[in-house]
Amino acid sequence: MSDQHNFSAQSTIDDLDRLASQLQSESEKNQLQIVSQLINGGDRGLTVLMEFLQSRQSNPLDLAVGKAYQILYRINTPKTQEFLQTYFPEGLVPLKSDRDIDYRLLQHLLAQQDFQAADSLTRQKLCELAGEAAIKRKWTYFTEVEQFPAPDLYTLNSLWWVYSEGKFGFSVQRRIWLSVGKDFSKLWPRIGWKKDNNWTQYPNEFIWDLNAPPGHLPLLNQLRGVRATASLFSHPVWLQWNK
């Protein structure tokens, strides 16, 4: 019985070592699967994830890195807390802002996959970018969107993209918009905002998890037309985004 137990333990260690090696060399899609497998590897699995994160510290905009960070963040043990505080004291995604806007709570919500709360906060942050008048009216003019600083939009998009395994974010919505010839009437059903000519009703008909279609989140207000969204998708920041 003891020999069998030792064999099983050694086999588990060998499996984890194999996964650790693959994590450094496999495709992004396979890396995401490996990260999910390591959750069940106990302390050794968490150690592998921490070593992987540490090795990729200079490249936070990586989907496997984002998923590994999320796992450690949500597990929230003393060991993972100490590691994240040591190596990622400000969070995984750099929170750059030209207007001194604080995105720390948004990073927290997205790391926790609280997508509904993050969606609401994102709209609030867009209004903060636009200024006091937009904060009061709770929506933005397209002319205000045109003036958004690129670092802030890059930060907002990075947060959504990294913490959704590349499924959500303005860049994802924009890519689909371009693929349908910039036709908003074709975009809405593709991202789940409209079905059979009926708008998806907020909040209960939206999908607040990764089962949603690509580009489903974050939400943008279309009740006043598409000019603000078109301005967002045409912003020069996307010349910098190569994901």
FIDRENPA-998524 format. One line per field, with one value per residue (C-alpha): residue number from 1; residue in one letter; x, y, z. Coordinates in steps of 0.25 Angstrom, whole numbers, plus 5000, padded with zeros to 4 digits. Example, Ala and Ser with C-alpha at 12.3 -4.5 7.8 and 13.67 -1.06 7.14 Angstrom:
<mikols>
num = c(1,2)
residu = c(A,S)
c1 = c(5049,5055)
c2 = c(4982,4996)
c3 = c(5031,5029)
</mikols>
This chain:
<mikols>
num = c(1,2,3,4,5,6,7,8,9,10,11,12,13,14,15,16,17,18,19,20,21,22,23,24,25,26,27,28,29,30,31,32,33,34,35,36,37,38,39,40,41,42,43,44,45,46,47,48,49,50,51,52,53,54,55,56,57,58,59,60,61,62,63,64,65,66,67,68,69,70,71,72,73,74,75,76,77,78,79,80,81,82,83,84,85,86,87,88,89,90,91,92,93,94,95,96,97,98,99,100,101,102,103,104,105,106,107,108,109,110,111,112,113,114,115,116,117,118,119,120,121,122,123,124,125,126,127,128,129,130,131,132,133,134,135,136,137,138,139,140,141,142,143,144,145,146,147,148,149,150,151,152,153,154,155,156,157,158,159,160,161,162,163,164,165,166,167,168,169,170,171,172,173,174,175,176,177,178,179,180,181,182,183,184,185,186,187,188,189,190,191,192,193,194,195,196,197,198,199,200,201,202,203,204,205,206,207,208,209,210,211,212,213,214,215,216,217,218,219,220,221,222,223,224,225,226,227,228,229,230,231,232,233,234,235,236,237,238,239,240,241,242,243)
residu = c(M,S,D,Q,H,N,F,S,A,Q,S,T,I,D,D,L,D,R,L,A,S,Q,L,Q,S,E,S,E,K,N,Q,L,Q,I,V,S,Q,L,I,N,G,G,D,R,G,L,T,V,L,M,E,F,L,Q,S,R,Q,S,N,P,L,D,L,A,V,G,K,A,Y,Q,I,L,Y,R,I,N,T,P,K,T,Q,E,F,L,Q,T,Y,F,P,E,G,L,V,P,L,K,S,D,R,D,I,D,Y,R,L,L,Q,H,L,L,A,Q,Q,D,F,Q,A,A,D,S,L,T,R,Q,K,L,C,E,L,A,G,E,A,A,I,K,R,K,W,T,Y,F,T,E,V,E,Q,F,P,A,P,D,L,Y,T,L,N,S,L,W,W,V,Y,S,E,G,K,F,G,F,S,V,Q,R,R,I,W,L,S,V,G,K,D,F,S,K,L,W,P,R,I,G,W,K,K,D,N,N,W,T,Q,Y,P,N,E,F,I,W,D,L,N,A,P,P,G,H,L,P,L,L,N,Q,L,R,G,V,R,A,T,A,S,L,F,S,H,P,V,W,L,Q,W,N,K)
c1 = c(5000,5012,5019,5006,5004,5018,5017,5004,5011,5023,5014,5007,5020,5024,5011,5012,5027,5023,5011,5021,5030,5019,5014,5026,5026,5012,5002,4994,4981,4989,4995,4981,4977,4989,4987,4973,4979,4989,4978,4976,4991,4991,5002,5012,5002,5001,5016,5017,5007,5015,5028,5021,5016,5029,5036,5026,5026,5030,5019,5006,4997,4997,4984,4991,4998,4984,4978,4989,4988,4973,4974,4985,4977,4964,4970,4974,4983,4994,5004,4998,4995,5010,5014,5005,5008,5023,5023,5010,5007,4999,4992,4996,4992,4999,4988,4993,4985,4987,4976,4980,4968,4968,4966,4970,4955,4953,4965,4960,4946,4951,4961,4950,4941,4930,4927,4914,4920,4932,4923,4916,4929,4935,4924,4926,4941,4938,4929,4941,4950,4940,4939,4929,4918,4918,4919,4906,4898,4904,4907,4917,4917,4924,4933,4937,4941,4950,4958,4960,4974,4980,4987,4974,4966,4978,4977,4962,4963,4975,4968,4956,4964,4974,4963,4954,4963,4962,4947,4943,4948,4946,4957,4949,4936,4944,4950,4936,4931,4942,4939,4925,4928,4926,4911,4905,4893,4901,4910,4899,4894,4908,4912,4898,4892,4881,4872,4861,4861,4859,4870,4875,4869,4878,4882,4875,4877,4892,4902,4911,4921,4931,4919,4915,4919,4932,4930,4918,4925,4927,4913,4912,4900,4893,4880,4886,4891,4904,4913,4920,4923,4928,4937,4942,4945,4952,4961,4976,4979,4976,4988,4996,4988,4993,4987)
c2 = c(5000,5009,5006,5009,5022,5026,5023,5031,5043,5042,5041,5053,5061,5056,5061,5074,5076,5072,5082,5093,5090,5091,5104,5111,5106,5102,5111,5121,5112,5100,5109,5113,5098,5095,5107,5101,5087,5093,5097,5083,5081,5086,5094,5089,5093,5107,5108,5105,5116,5126,5122,5124,5138,5142,5138,5146,5158,5167,5162,5164,5165,5150,5142,5130,5140,5147,5134,5129,5143,5141,5128,5132,5145,5137,5126,5137,5128,5135,5129,5134,5148,5149,5145,5155,5166,5164,5163,5170,5180,5189,5177,5170,5180,5194,5204,5216,5229,5242,5248,5242,5233,5221,5208,5199,5195,5191,5182,5176,5173,5167,5159,5153,5152,5160,5165,5172,5181,5183,5187,5198,5203,5204,5213,5222,5222,5226,5238,5242,5242,5251,5261,5267,5269,5255,5250,5258,5253,5239,5237,5242,5250,5245,5258,5255,5240,5246,5253,5241,5240,5227,5222,5221,5214,5204,5202,5199,5190,5183,5180,5174,5166,5160,5156,5150,5140,5150,5149,5163,5177,5189,5183,5170,5178,5186,5174,5168,5182,5183,5168,5172,5184,5194,5190,5192,5185,5173,5175,5175,5161,5156,5161,5157,5171,5169,5156,5156,5171,5172,5179,5170,5175,5180,5174,5160,5157,5159,5148,5152,5141,5135,5127,5140,5142,5149,5164,5163,5172,5183,5190,5203,5212,5211,5218,5231,5225,5219,5232,5230,5216,5219,5229,5219,5208,5219,5224,5225,5216,5204,5206,5202,5190,5177,5166)
c3 = c(5000,5004,4991,4983,4990,4987,4973,4972,4978,4969,4957,4961,4963,4949,4943,4949,4945,4931,4931,4936,4925,4915,4921,4916,4902,4897,4889,4896,4895,4901,4912,4916,4918,4925,4935,4938,4940,4950,4959,4964,4967,4981,4986,4975,4965,4971,4972,4957,4954,4963,4955,4942,4946,4951,4938,4930,4939,4928,4919,4927,4914,4912,4913,4921,4930,4933,4936,4945,4952,4954,4960,4970,4973,4975,4984,4993,5003,5011,5001,4989,4996,4999,4985,4978,4988,4986,4971,4966,4977,4968,4961,4948,4937,4938,4941,4933,4932,4926,4935,4949,4948,4958,4952,4964,4967,4953,4953,4965,4960,4947,4954,4962,4949,4955,4941,4944,4954,4945,4934,4942,4947,4933,4928,4940,4937,4922,4928,4937,4925,4918,4929,4939,4930,4925,4940,4942,4930,4932,4917,4907,4894,4882,4882,4896,4892,4881,4892,4901,4904,4898,4911,4918,4907,4906,4921,4921,4909,4914,4927,4920,4910,4920,4930,4920,4913,4901,4900,4904,4902,4892,4883,4882,4879,4869,4862,4860,4855,4845,4840,4837,4829,4840,4840,4854,4850,4848,4860,4870,4868,4867,4881,4887,4889,4879,4875,4865,4864,4879,4888,4899,4912,4923,4932,4933,4918,4917,4920,4932,4930,4920,4914,4906,4892,4888,4890,4899,4909,4913,4909,4902,4902,4888,4892,4886,4874,4870,4868,4881,4879,4865,4871,4881,4870,4861,4872,4869,4881,4873,4865,4877,4880,4873,4881)
</mikols>
